[in-house]
Amino acid sequence: MNAVHAIFCRERDELMIDSGRIFKVPPQVARTVSADAPDTRFVKSWAVMYRLIPAHAQVTFLQSA
């Protein structure tokens, strides 16, 4: 099982990674996640592409801050 390496907060469109750093997710990527469809695949792809998290990492969705 993969460990959670990042938490995506939809209210703030931010990705909080396990090192404690917070990154603003681009609006077009953040819009792909909603409470009705908490699918974080595009957020994860974006974070992996920019080497914020490893490819095997897991991203979870925070409903509200």
Rosetta silent file (secondary structure, phi, psi, omega in degrees, C-alpha in Angstrom):
SEQUENCE: MNAVHAIFCRERDELMIDSGRIFKVPPQVARTVSADAPDTRFVKSWAVMYRLIPAHAQVTFLQSA
SCORE:     score description
SCORE:     0.000 S_00000001
   1 L     0.000  137.330  179.579    0.000    0.000    0.000 S_00000001
   2 L   -81.316  145.299  176.332    1.288    3.467   -0.874 S_00000001
   3 L   -83.332  150.425  175.935    1.665    6.106    1.795 S_00000001
   4 E   -74.183  123.098  179.795   -0.104    9.436    1.448 S_00000001
   5 E  -106.304  -14.071 -176.630    2.504   11.976    0.374 S_00000001
   6 E  -153.844  152.692  176.681    0.214   14.934   -0.301 S_00000001
   7 E  -125.197  128.350  178.582   -3.162   16.397    0.596 S_00000001
   8 E   -99.944  124.835  178.088   -5.123   18.481   -1.869 S_00000001
   9 E  -104.604  110.785 -176.727   -7.349   21.192   -0.397 S_00000001
  10 L   -70.264  -34.184  179.815  -10.019   22.192   -2.922 S_00000001
  11 L   -58.348  -37.548 -176.188  -11.165   25.240   -0.937 S_00000001
  12 L  -108.589   -3.788 -175.983   -7.742   26.828   -1.306 S_00000001
  13 L    52.469   48.216 -179.236   -6.538   24.974   -4.447 S_00000001
  14 E  -124.584  146.640  175.082   -3.387   24.002   -2.594 S_00000001
  15 E  -111.165  119.890  179.894   -1.334   20.857   -2.445 S_00000001
  16 E  -103.743  115.987 -177.394    0.285   20.209    0.922 S_00000001
  17 E   -96.547  165.182 -171.638    3.144   17.745    0.666 S_00000001
  18 L   -65.033  -15.379  177.168    4.617   15.648    3.466 S_00000001
  19 L   -79.179   -8.168 -179.510    7.694   17.870    3.822 S_00000001
  20 L   100.747   -6.765  179.789    5.397   20.673    5.016 S_00000001
  21 L   -80.445  151.622 -179.400    5.571   22.758    1.850 S_00000001
  22 E  -124.151  132.865 -179.192    2.399   24.081    0.215 S_00000001
  23 E  -123.526  137.227  176.095    1.995   24.641   -3.520 S_00000001
  24 E   -76.439  126.223  179.815   -0.754   26.513   -5.340 S_00000001
  25 L   -88.797  133.842  179.092   -2.370   24.195   -7.904 S_00000001
  26 L   -56.551  143.194 -176.088   -3.213   25.794  -11.264 S_00000001
  27 H   -55.173  -39.822 -178.349   -6.961   26.493  -11.614 S_00000001
  28 H   -66.694  -26.551  176.343   -7.401   24.230  -14.651 S_00000001
  29 H   -83.361  -43.788 -178.400   -5.950   21.300  -12.659 S_00000001
  30 H   -61.809  -34.636 -179.353   -7.751   22.139   -9.404 S_00000001
  31 L   -63.501  -18.211 -178.284  -11.135   22.256  -11.185 S_00000001
  32 L   -74.631   -9.842 -179.538  -10.852   18.541  -11.974 S_00000001
  33 L  -112.541  130.419  176.426  -11.473   17.713   -8.296 S_00000001
  34 L  -141.637  167.089  178.660  -14.836   18.273   -6.637 S_00000001
  35 L   -62.627  -32.869  179.292  -16.703   16.981   -3.615 S_00000001
  36 L   -74.839  -30.154 -179.592  -18.943   14.971   -5.950 S_00000001
  37 L  -134.612   79.136 -176.230  -15.945   13.496   -7.794 S_00000001
  38 L   -77.909   58.159 -179.140  -12.917   13.474   -5.476 S_00000001
  39 L   -96.396  113.941 -174.520  -10.584   12.124   -8.186 S_00000001
  40 L  -100.551   17.064 -177.205   -7.070   13.486   -7.659 S_00000001
  41 H   -58.671  -42.655 -177.857   -5.382   11.847  -10.675 S_00000001
  42 H   -71.522  -35.436  176.312   -4.770   15.127  -12.514 S_00000001
  43 H   -64.746  -43.490  178.674   -3.472   16.837   -9.367 S_00000001
  44 H   -62.817  -46.040  179.299   -1.121   13.906   -8.806 S_00000001
  45 H   -58.255  -42.866  178.276    0.055   13.971  -12.439 S_00000001
  46 H   -61.728  -45.998 -178.489    0.755   17.689  -12.168 S_00000001
  47 H   -66.575  -37.826  177.710    2.701   17.222   -8.909 S_00000001
  48 H   -68.447  -42.071 -179.212    4.726   14.318  -10.303 S_00000001
  49 H   -59.414  -38.249  179.367    5.491   16.246  -13.505 S_00000001
  50 L   -92.180   10.575  175.870    6.935   19.117  -11.450 S_00000001
  51 L    58.173   37.856  176.192    8.743   16.639   -9.165 S_00000001
  52 L   -84.305  -31.855  178.418    6.879   17.729   -6.060 S_00000001
  53 L  -137.747  157.970  177.192    6.050   14.127   -5.135 S_00000001
  54 L   -74.206  159.450 -177.621    7.327   10.732   -6.328 S_00000001
  55 L   -62.042  -28.795 -179.097    5.391    8.776   -8.964 S_00000001
  56 L   -84.813   -1.419 -176.786    4.417    6.091   -6.429 S_00000001
  57 L   -68.647  163.718  177.984    2.941    8.663   -4.035 S_00000001
  58 E  -120.598  138.470  178.424   -0.706    8.926   -3.152 S_00000001
  59 E  -113.818  129.730  177.941   -2.681   12.189   -3.059 S_00000001
  60 E  -109.608  164.642 -173.876   -5.737   12.463   -0.831 S_00000001
  61 E  -111.382  127.288  178.003   -8.570   14.998   -0.936 S_00000001
  62 E   -98.676  121.093 -177.718   -9.444   17.317    1.959 S_00000001
  63 L   -63.394  -48.735  179.070  -13.147   18.251    1.955 S_00000001
  64 L  -150.898  150.959 -176.269  -12.740   21.504    3.902 S_00000001
  65 L   -82.832    0.000    0.000   -9.951   23.313    5.730 S_00000001
